[in-house]
Amino acid sequence: MKIPKHQNKLVEDYDKLLRLTNALKELGNKIVVTIGSWDMLHIGHLRYLINARGRGDILIVGVDSDRAIKLYKGPLRPVVPQEERAEMLGYQSCVDYVTYLDDVDDKGAWQYALIEKIKPDVFVAVEDSYGEDQRSRIRECCAELVVLPRQAENTSTSRMIQKAVKGHLEQMMLLVDAR
């Protein structure tokens, strides 16, 4: 049986990911890590990932678990389950490896286990994702922190959901009023 290409990119065990990144570093590769929810993958996400990949040789993408996203975005999120989000990321040519992130406190704050373990050369973040205390903690684990602006103005999963729901509700109200 042929293993789908995206499954070769999914590395769930951080110890295995550490062995892999150590070998890649030994071969002279610059390791880049970024994390996020990646719910309803859109053009802003892809531009961001391509930009992040350009910061080094190997891009590892952390996918927030369903549990983590519910803690920091609310009970109606994520829209797309973690396995599907990871699979979609695995299909992207700019992404070399995908792993899950579930190390969050009871308020949904990330606890840095991934970057503490593998110590990437570069961590890429969106400009409004982390406060200065968090950025300092990230810098302790990584040689470089790159902060990027949002890659598509007015494009976010939350906005897409709000627009779709609002549009559907407006249409439903028109149908009710027409009766």
Secondary structure by P-SEA (a helix, b strand, c coil): cccccccccccccaaaaaaaaaaaaaabbbbbbbbcccccccaaaaaaaaaaaacccbbbbbbbcaaaaaaccccccccccaaaaaaaaaacccccbbbbbccccccccccccccccccccbbbbccccccaaaaaaaaaaccbbbbbccccccccaaaaaaaaaaaaaaaaaaaaaac
